[in-house]
Amino acid sequence: MKESVSNGNLVTPMLFPYEPEQYWQQVRQIIREEVSNAEKNRPVATTFETPGMTYKPLYKIAEVCNLFHVTKPTIYDWVKHGKLKPFKIRSRVYFLWQDIQNLLHSDPA
C-alpha cells in the first residue's frame, strides 16, 4: 500500500481527489466557518426558568456562579463568611432565591 517517492520517504496514497495541502486548507476553512457561526449563534445570557413558576425558589451552585460571574470557590467562601446559606437536599446543595436577591441588592461596602 505504501509507495516510494524519489527522496526515499514512504507515503500512503490518499484516496480522494485533492492534494493533501489543498484538503487541509479546506478542512481549516470549514472549521473556521463553523467556529464563527457557533460564536454568532451563542445565546448572550443564560436564563434559568422553571415552567409554571413565577420565580425559581432554589438555585444550584452552578446557577449561582453564572448569576454572579464567579467560580465555585468564591461561592464556598461566601458560605464560609455567612453571605449565603446553603441548603442540602440529599447530596445536592441549593441556595434560596431570597438569599440571592439579598446578596444582589446588598451594599458592596
VMD Tcl script that builds the backbone (N, CA, C; Angstrom):
set m [mol new atoms 327]
animate dup $m
set s [atomselect $m all]
$s set {name element resname resid chain x y z} {
  {N N MET 1 A 0.823 -1.193 0.000}
  {CA C MET 1 A 0.000 0.000 0.000}
  {C C MET 1 A 0.867 1.256 0.000}
  {N N LYS 2 A 2.026 1.226 0.642}
  {CA C LYS 2 A 2.910 2.383 0.682}
  {C C LYS 2 A 3.666 2.480 -0.637}
  {N N GLU 3 A 3.865 3.709 -1.078}
  {CA C GLU 3 A 4.606 3.944 -2.308}
  {C C GLU 3 A 5.856 4.736 -1.985}
  {N N SER 4 A 6.915 4.457 -2.720}
  {CA C SER 4 A 8.169 5.154 -2.513}
  {C C SER 4 A 8.195 6.414 -3.366}
  {N N VAL 5 A 8.718 7.497 -2.805}
  {CA C VAL 5 A 8.848 8.758 -3.510}
  {C C VAL 5 A 10.316 8.931 -3.849}
  {N N SER 6 A 10.648 9.831 -4.766}
  {CA C SER 6 A 12.014 9.993 -5.263}
  {C C SER 6 A 13.030 10.289 -4.161}
  {N N ASN 7 A 12.628 10.915 -3.053}
  {CA C ASN 7 A 13.578 11.226 -1.989}
  {C C ASN 7 A 13.733 10.069 -0.997}
  {N N GLY 8 A 13.035 8.980 -1.186}
  {CA C GLY 8 A 13.192 7.797 -0.345}
  {C C GLY 8 A 12.180 7.671 0.764}
  {N N ASN 9 A 11.326 8.658 0.991}
  {CA C ASN 9 A 10.303 8.588 2.034}
  {C C ASN 9 A 9.124 7.752 1.543}
  {N N LEU 10 A 8.516 7.035 2.467}
  {CA C LEU 10 A 7.328 6.272 2.118}
  {C C LEU 10 A 6.097 7.129 2.370}
  {N N VAL 11 A 5.181 7.102 1.416}
  {CA C VAL 11 A 3.979 7.915 1.503}
  {C C VAL 11 A 2.777 7.017 1.270}
  {N N THR 12 A 1.743 7.160 2.116}
  {CA C THR 12 A 0.498 6.431 1.912}
  {C C THR 12 A -0.363 7.260 0.968}
  {N N PRO 13 A -0.817 6.678 -0.137}
  {CA C PRO 13 A -1.613 7.463 -1.077}
  {C C PRO 13 A -2.973 7.810 -0.476}
  {N N MET 14 A -3.448 9.022 -0.764}
  {CA C MET 14 A -4.757 9.446 -0.301}
  {C C MET 14 A -5.786 9.011 -1.326}
  {N N LEU 15 A -6.933 8.583 -0.875}
  {CA C LEU 15 A -7.925 8.013 -1.759}
  {C C LEU 15 A -9.052 8.991 -2.080}
  {N N PHE 16 A -8.762 10.274 -2.150}
  {CA C PHE 16 A -9.759 11.239 -2.569}
  {C C PHE 16 A -9.086 12.247 -3.483}
  {N N PRO 17 A -9.864 12.944 -4.301}
  {CA C PRO 17 A -9.303 13.723 -5.413}
  {C C PRO 17 A -8.750 15.105 -5.044}
  {N N TYR 18 A -8.046 15.242 -3.933}
  {CA C TYR 18 A -7.438 16.505 -3.545}
  {C C TYR 18 A -5.979 16.280 -3.228}
  {N N GLU 19 A -5.199 17.295 -3.435}
  {CA C GLU 19 A -3.829 17.279 -2.957}
  {C C GLU 19 A -3.894 17.448 -1.434}
  {N N PRO 20 A -3.000 16.827 -0.693}
  {CA C PRO 20 A -3.081 16.912 0.773}
  {C C PRO 20 A -3.132 18.350 1.303}
  {N N GLU 21 A -2.301 19.245 0.772}
  {CA C GLU 21 A -2.301 20.617 1.262}
  {C C GLU 21 A -3.627 21.309 0.962}
  {N N GLN 22 A -4.179 21.090 -0.210}
  {CA C GLN 22 A -5.474 21.666 -0.575}
  {C C GLN 22 A -6.576 21.117 0.332}
  {N N TYR 23 A -6.520 19.833 0.622}
  {CA C TYR 23 A -7.504 19.195 1.503}
  {C C TYR 23 A -7.462 19.835 2.897}
  {N N TRP 24 A -6.261 19.969 3.472}
  {CA C TRP 24 A -6.150 20.512 4.825}
  {C C TRP 24 A -6.542 21.980 4.869}
  {N N GLN 25 A -6.284 22.730 3.804}
  {CA C GLN 25 A -6.736 24.119 3.756}
  {C C GLN 25 A -8.257 24.198 3.777}
  {N N GLN 26 A -8.920 23.316 3.044}
  {CA C GLN 26 A -10.382 23.305 3.039}
  {C C GLN 26 A -10.939 22.892 4.402}
  {N N VAL 27 A -10.298 21.921 5.045}
  {CA C VAL 27 A -10.741 21.499 6.379}
  {C C VAL 27 A -10.596 22.656 7.357}
  {N N ARG 28 A -9.473 23.359 7.328}
  {CA C ARG 28 A -9.266 24.506 8.219}
  {C C ARG 28 A -10.318 25.590 7.970}
  {N N GLN 29 A -10.628 25.847 6.696}
  {CA C GLN 29 A -11.623 26.856 6.363}
  {C C GLN 29 A -13.003 26.469 6.894}
  {N N ILE 30 A -13.362 25.211 6.748}
  {CA C ILE 30 A -14.656 24.737 7.252}
  {C C ILE 30 A -14.715 24.880 8.765}
  {N N ILE 31 A -13.640 24.550 9.443}
  {CA C ILE 31 A -13.599 24.663 10.910}
  {C C ILE 31 A -13.734 26.128 11.315}
  {N N ARG 32 A -13.017 27.027 10.640}
  {CA C ARG 32 A -13.128 28.465 10.957}
  {C C ARG 32 A -14.566 28.958 10.784}
  {N N GLU 33 A -15.211 28.546 9.690}
  {CA C GLU 33 A -16.593 28.966 9.450}
  {C C GLU 33 A -17.526 28.440 10.528}
  {N N GLU 34 A -17.351 27.185 10.930}
  {CA C GLU 34 A -18.207 26.599 11.963}
  {C C GLU 34 A -18.002 27.291 13.304}
  {N N VAL 35 A -16.759 27.587 13.644}
  {CA C VAL 35 A -16.487 28.262 14.917}
  {C C VAL 35 A -17.086 29.660 14.908}
  {N N SER 36 A -16.938 30.387 13.805}
  {CA C SER 36 A -17.508 31.739 13.763}
  {C C SER 36 A -19.034 31.695 13.793}
  {N N ASN 37 A -19.648 30.710 13.139}
  {CA C ASN 37 A -21.111 30.574 13.193}
  {C C ASN 37 A -21.566 30.217 14.604}
  {N N ALA 38 A -20.814 29.375 15.281}
  {CA C ALA 38 A -21.177 28.990 16.647}
  {C C ALA 38 A -21.102 30.195 17.580}
  {N N GLU 39 A -20.104 31.061 17.384}
  {CA C GLU 39 A -19.980 32.248 18.218}
  {C C GLU 39 A -21.124 33.228 17.958}
  {N N LYS 40 A -21.563 33.338 16.714}
  {CA C LYS 40 A -22.661 34.242 16.384}
  {C C LYS 40 A -23.990 33.746 16.941}
  {N N ASN 41 A -24.182 32.440 16.972}
  {CA C ASN 41 A -25.453 31.862 17.402}
  {C C ASN 41 A -25.506 31.553 18.887}
  {N N ARG 42 A -24.441 31.837 19.625}
  {CA C ARG 42 A -24.407 31.555 21.050}
  {C C ARG 42 A -25.333 32.508 21.790}
  {N N PRO 43 A -26.131 32.000 22.738}
  {CA C PRO 43 A -27.012 32.901 23.488}
  {C C PRO 43 A -26.195 33.883 24.319}
  {N N VAL 44 A -26.711 35.089 24.452}
  {CA C VAL 44 A -25.998 36.150 25.145}
  {C C VAL 44 A -25.964 35.905 26.649}
  {N N ALA 45 A -27.088 35.604 27.236}
  {CA C ALA 45 A -27.150 35.389 28.677}
  {C C ALA 45 A -27.930 34.116 28.966}
  {N N THR 46 A -27.508 33.431 29.999}
  {CA C THR 46 A -28.199 32.216 30.390}
  {C C THR 46 A -29.335 32.583 31.333}
  {N N THR 47 A -30.522 32.127 31.014}
  {CA C THR 47 A -31.646 32.337 31.916}
  {C C THR 47 A -32.106 30.980 32.415}
  {N N PHE 48 A -32.450 30.938 33.667}
  {CA C PHE 48 A -32.902 29.698 34.275}
  {C C PHE 48 A -34.383 29.842 34.574}
  {N N GLU 49 A -35.183 29.081 33.871}
  {CA C GLU 49 A -36.622 29.179 34.044}
  {C C GLU 49 A -37.195 27.818 34.412}
  {N N THR 50 A -38.190 27.852 35.247}
  {CA C THR 50 A -38.934 26.650 35.585}
  {C C THR 50 A -40.358 26.884 35.120}
  {N N PRO 51 A -40.852 26.080 34.176}
  {CA C PRO 51 A -42.194 26.305 33.649}
  {C C PRO 51 A -43.256 26.283 34.742}
  {N N GLY 52 A -44.196 27.213 34.658}
  {CA C GLY 52 A -45.306 27.257 35.595}
  {C C GLY 52 A -45.017 27.997 36.883}
  {N N MET 53 A -43.797 28.478 37.070}
  {CA C MET 53 A -43.460 29.196 38.299}
  {C C MET 53 A -43.085 30.623 37.940}
  {N N THR 54 A -43.447 31.561 38.810}
  {CA C THR 54 A -43.093 32.953 38.560}
  {C C THR 54 A -41.639 33.221 38.911}
  {N N TYR 55 A -41.058 32.455 39.807}
  {CA C TYR 55 A -39.632 32.553 40.119}
  {C C TYR 55 A -39.154 31.179 40.544}
  {N N LYS 56 A -37.878 30.989 40.490}
  {CA C LYS 56 A -37.292 29.709 40.873}
  {C C LYS 56 A -36.857 29.812 42.334}
  {N N PRO 57 A -37.437 28.995 43.223}
  {CA C PRO 57 A -37.133 29.145 44.647}
  {C C PRO 57 A -35.745 28.651 45.052}
  {N N LEU 58 A -35.204 27.668 44.340}
  {CA C LEU 58 A -33.900 27.118 44.682}
  {C C LEU 58 A -32.970 27.184 43.479}
  {N N TYR 59 A -31.715 27.526 43.742}
  {CA C TYR 59 A -30.712 27.589 42.687}
  {C C TYR 59 A -29.568 26.643 43.017}
  {N N LYS 60 A -29.081 25.958 42.007}
  {CA C LYS 60 A -27.897 25.110 42.162}
  {C C LYS 60 A -26.679 26.011 42.204}
  {N N ILE 61 A -25.565 25.455 42.662}
  {CA C ILE 61 A -24.347 26.259 42.787}
  {C C ILE 61 A -23.870 26.755 41.429}
  {N N ALA 62 A -24.016 25.951 40.371}
  {CA C ALA 62 A -23.594 26.383 39.035}
  {C C ALA 62 A -24.425 27.574 38.559}
  {N N GLU 63 A -25.705 27.576 38.888}
  {CA C GLU 63 A -26.567 28.688 38.502}
  {C C GLU 63 A -26.186 29.957 39.248}
  {N N VAL 64 A -25.836 29.825 40.532}
  {CA C VAL 64 A -25.408 30.985 41.320}
  {C C VAL 64 A -24.091 31.528 40.753}
  {N N CYS 65 A -23.190 30.618 40.378}
  {CA C CYS 65 A -21.923 31.034 39.764}
  {C C CYS 65 A -22.174 31.836 38.492}
  {N N ASN 66 A -23.105 31.376 37.665}
  {CA C ASN 66 A -23.422 32.085 36.426}
  {C C ASN 66 A -24.083 33.432 36.690}
  {N N LEU 67 A -24.931 33.515 37.698}
  {CA C LEU 67 A -25.601 34.778 38.017}
  {C C LEU 67 A -24.602 35.857 38.434}
  {N N PHE 68 A -23.626 35.472 39.254}
  {CA C PHE 68 A -22.668 36.429 39.789}
  {C C PHE 68 A -21.367 36.484 38.997}
  {N N HIS 69 A -21.215 35.590 38.020}
  {CA C HIS 69 A -19.988 35.508 37.219}
  {C C HIS 69 A -18.769 35.271 38.115}
  {N N VAL 70 A -18.896 34.285 38.995}
  {CA C VAL 70 A -17.808 33.910 39.893}
  {C C VAL 70 A -17.603 32.394 39.812}
  {N N THR 71 A -16.555 31.920 40.462}
  {CA C THR 71 A -16.254 30.489 40.468}
  {C C THR 71 A -16.827 29.824 41.717}
  {N N LYS 72 A -16.826 28.503 41.715}
  {CA C LYS 72 A -17.342 27.757 42.866}
  {C C LYS 72 A -16.578 28.069 44.151}
  {N N PRO 73 A -15.242 28.162 44.108}
  {CA C PRO 73 A -14.551 28.514 45.361}
  {C C PRO 73 A -14.999 29.847 45.953}
  {N N THR 74 A -15.377 30.792 45.106}
  {CA C THR 74 A -15.888 32.075 45.611}
  {C C THR 74 A -17.207 31.864 46.343}
  {N N ILE 75 A -18.077 31.034 45.780}
  {CA C ILE 75 A -19.360 30.735 46.440}
  {C C ILE 75 A -19.103 30.054 47.773}
  {N N TYR 76 A -18.159 29.109 47.803}
  {CA C TYR 76 A -17.828 28.429 49.060}
  {C C TYR 76 A -17.297 29.433 50.089}
  {N N ASP 77 A -16.539 30.424 49.614}
  {CA C ASP 77 A -16.024 31.450 50.517}
  {C C ASP 77 A -17.163 32.304 51.061}
  {N N TRP 78 A -18.143 32.634 50.210}
  {CA C TRP 78 A -19.304 33.397 50.669}
  {C C TRP 78 A -20.093 32.611 51.711}
  {N N VAL 79 A -20.202 31.296 51.533}
  {CA C VAL 79 A -20.890 30.453 52.513}
  {C C VAL 79 A -20.115 30.485 53.824}
  {N N LYS 80 A -18.797 30.384 53.728}
  {CA C LYS 80 A -17.939 30.378 54.924}
  {C C LYS 80 A -18.078 31.686 55.711}
  {N N HIS 81 A -18.218 32.808 54.985}
  {CA C HIS 81 A -18.331 34.115 55.642}
  {C C HIS 81 A -19.776 34.525 55.929}
  {N N GLY 82 A -20.739 33.641 55.656}
  {CA C GLY 82 A -22.128 33.894 56.015}
  {C C GLY 82 A -22.923 34.740 55.028}
  {N N LYS 83 A -22.389 34.999 53.835}
  {CA C LYS 83 A -23.133 35.793 52.853}
  {C C LYS 83 A -24.265 34.978 52.223}
  {N N LEU 84 A -24.068 33.693 52.073}
  {CA C LEU 84 A -25.082 32.792 51.529}
  {C C LEU 84 A -25.237 31.598 52.454}
  {N N LYS 85 A -26.456 31.106 52.557}
  {CA C LYS 85 A -26.705 29.928 53.382}
  {C C LYS 85 A -27.076 28.760 52.459}
  {N N PRO 86 A -26.298 27.682 52.500}
  {CA C PRO 86 A -26.600 26.537 51.637}
  {C C PRO 86 A -27.671 25.644 52.260}
  {N N PHE 87 A -28.458 25.010 51.398}
  {CA C PHE 87 A -29.446 24.032 51.844}
  {C C PHE 87 A -29.150 22.741 51.103}
  {N N LYS 88 A -28.917 21.689 51.884}
  {CA C LYS 88 A -28.575 20.411 51.282}
  {C C LYS 88 A -29.828 19.540 51.207}
  {N N ILE 89 A -30.126 19.079 50.009}
  {CA C ILE 89 A -31.236 18.157 49.776}
  {C C ILE 89 A -30.627 16.919 49.148}
  {N N ARG 90 A -30.670 15.838 49.901}
  {CA C ARG 90 A -29.952 14.614 49.534}
  {C C ARG 90 A -28.482 14.958 49.367}
  {N N SER 91 A -27.916 14.723 48.207}
  {CA C SER 91 A -26.493 15.003 48.039}
  {C C SER 91 A -26.240 16.317 47.306}
  {N N ARG 92 A -27.285 17.088 47.064}
  {CA C ARG 92 A -27.153 18.332 46.299}
  {C C ARG 92 A -27.253 19.556 47.207}
  {N N VAL 93 A -26.544 20.603 46.823}
  {CA C VAL 93 A -26.555 21.848 47.581}
  {C C VAL 93 A -27.319 22.904 46.772}
  {N N TYR 94 A -28.241 23.585 47.439}
  {CA C TYR 94 A -29.054 24.617 46.805}
  {C C TYR 94 A -28.977 25.900 47.618}
  {N N PHE 95 A -29.350 27.002 46.968}
  {CA C PHE 95 A -29.396 28.298 47.629}
  {C C PHE 95 A -30.764 28.910 47.382}
  {N N LEU 96 A -31.306 29.592 48.399}
  {CA C LEU 96 A -32.630 30.196 48.292}
  {C C LEU 96 A -32.607 31.447 47.420}
  {N N TRP 97 A -33.681 31.637 46.681}
  {CA C TRP 97 A -33.846 32.795 45.817}
  {C C TRP 97 A -33.777 34.088 46.625}
  {N N GLN 98 A -34.401 34.085 47.798}
  {CA C GLN 98 A -34.408 35.290 48.642}
  {C C GLN 98 A -32.991 35.665 49.068}
  {N N ASP 99 A -32.179 34.658 49.417}
  {CA C ASP 99 A -30.791 34.938 49.823}
  {C C ASP 99 A -29.991 35.522 48.662}
  {N N ILE 100 A -30.222 35.009 47.466}
  {CA C ILE 100 A -29.524 35.511 46.290}
  {C C ILE 100 A -29.947 36.949 46.008}
  {N N GLN 101 A -31.250 37.231 46.120}
  {CA C GLN 101 A -31.744 38.594 45.915}
  {C C GLN 101 A -31.149 39.552 46.937}
  {N N ASN 102 A -31.068 39.104 48.188}
  {CA C ASN 102 A -30.477 39.953 49.234}
  {C C ASN 102 A -29.018 40.250 48.917}
  {N N LEU 103 A -28.299 39.259 48.433}
  {CA C LEU 103 A -26.892 39.458 48.098}
  {C C LEU 103 A -26.740 40.366 46.877}
  {N N LEU 104 A -27.655 40.244 45.912}
  {CA C LEU 104 A -27.612 41.103 44.727}
  {C C LEU 104 A -27.861 42.556 45.081}
  {N N HIS 105 A -28.763 42.809 46.009}
  {CA C HIS 105 A -29.147 44.176 46.336}
  {C C HIS 105 A -28.435 44.734 47.549}
  {N N SER 106 A -27.515 43.986 48.124}
  {CA C SER 106 A -26.795 44.497 49.298}
  {C C SER 106 A -25.736 45.506 48.863}
  {N N ASP 107 A -25.368 46.361 49.802}
  {CA C ASP 107 A -24.331 47.366 49.528}
  {C C ASP 107 A -22.986 46.671 49.446}
  {N N PRO 108 A -22.125 47.074 48.478}
  {CA C PRO 108 A -20.823 46.441 48.338}
  {C C PRO 108 A -19.825 46.856 49.401}
  {N N ALA 109 A -20.239 47.638 50.364}
  {CA C ALA 109 A -19.304 48.150 51.393}
  {C C ALA 109 A -18.811 47.115 52.328}
}
mol reanalyze $m
mol bondsrecalc $m
mol representation Tube
mol addrep $m
